[in-house]
């Protein structure tokens, strides 16, 4: 099953429809009644993030500096 909303996922699990993997910060916004954190080996999941910008706009100096910093130091920020 695919559910698009974190709140809907929380409510589905609270309604005993199954289990889910969600980020810890989503539990701070909304109810946690009846939810239990399961300690699972290999979690949290290592994910990939992407930076995007519009091709129709010129990148600002600040954005360029930020992207250059991420390209040269990003892996060390883990």
Backbone torsions as a table, in degrees:
resi	resn	phi	psi	omega
1	UNK	NA	140.0	176.5
2	UNK	-115.9	125.5	177.3
3	UNK	-123.5	131.1	-172.8
4	UNK	-83.7	-22.2	-172.4
5	UNK	-107.5	134.7	176.3
6	UNK	-60.8	-38.8	178.8
7	UNK	-63.8	-41.6	178.5
8	UNK	-65.2	-38.1	177.1
9	UNK	-63.0	-47.1	178.1
10	UNK	-56.2	-46.8	-178.4
11	UNK	-66.5	-36.2	177.9
12	UNK	-64.2	-42.9	178.9
13	UNK	-68.6	-40.6	177.6
14	UNK	-63.9	-26.0	177.8
15	UNK	-87.4	9.5	176.3
16	UNK	66.0	36.5	177.5
17	UNK	-91.1	-1.3	178.4
18	UNK	147.2	-161.1	177.4
19	UNK	-118.4	166.5	-178.1
20	UNK	-151.2	158.7	170.6
21	UNK	-108.9	118.9	177.3
22	UNK	-135.2	160.6	178.5
23	UNK	-73.8	150.6	-176.3
24	UNK	-60.7	-34.6	-176.6
25	UNK	-67.6	-21.7	179.2
26	UNK	-70.3	-22.0	178.7
27	UNK	-74.1	-18.5	179.4
28	UNK	-77.5	-19.0	179.6
29	UNK	-110.3	94.5	178.7
30	UNK	120.6	178.5	-175.7
31	UNK	-71.7	151.1	176.4
32	UNK	-125.6	10.3	-175.5
33	UNK	-57.6	120.2	177.9
34	UNK	82.2	1.2	179.5
35	UNK	-91.8	143.0	179.2
36	UNK	-129.7	135.5	175.2
37	UNK	-81.4	128.1	177.9
38	UNK	-99.3	129.7	176.9
39	UNK	-83.7	114.1	-175.1
40	UNK	-123.2	129.6	177.1
41	UNK	-60.8	144.1	179.8
42	UNK	76.7	13.7	172.9
43	UNK	-115.0	146.7	9.9
44	UNK	-74.8	158.4	-179.2
45	UNK	-74.2	129.9	175.7
46	UNK	-76.3	118.5	-175.4
47	UNK	-116.6	169.8	180.0
48	UNK	-111.9	138.1	178.2
49	UNK	-117.0	148.6	-178.2
50	UNK	-126.0	139.5	174.1
51	UNK	-99.0	133.3	-178.7
52	UNK	-132.4	150.7	173.5
53	UNK	-147.3	161.4	-178.7
54	UNK	-72.8	134.2	177.9
55	UNK	-75.5	-13.6	-178.5
56	UNK	-90.3	-4.3	179.7
57	UNK	-118.1	148.1	176.9
58	UNK	-77.7	136.4	179.5
59	UNK	-73.0	132.1	-179.8
60	UNK	-70.8	163.2	178.2
61	UNK	-61.5	-40.0	180.0
62	UNK	-64.8	-44.7	178.8
63	UNK	-64.2	-40.4	178.2
64	UNK	-62.7	-43.1	178.9
65	UNK	-64.1	-41.3	178.5
66	UNK	-62.7	-47.8	-179.5
67	UNK	-63.0	-38.3	177.4
68	UNK	-63.9	-40.9	177.6
69	UNK	-62.8	-44.5	180.0
70	UNK	-64.0	-41.9	179.7
71	UNK	-62.5	-37.3	-176.3
72	UNK	-90.5	-24.8	-175.9
73	UNK	-125.1	-1.1	-171.8
74	UNK	-57.0	-43.9	-177.9
75	UNK	-65.2	-28.8	-179.7
76	UNK	-76.4	-12.1	-177.3
77	UNK	-80.8	-6.1	-178.2
78	UNK	-60.5	NA	NA
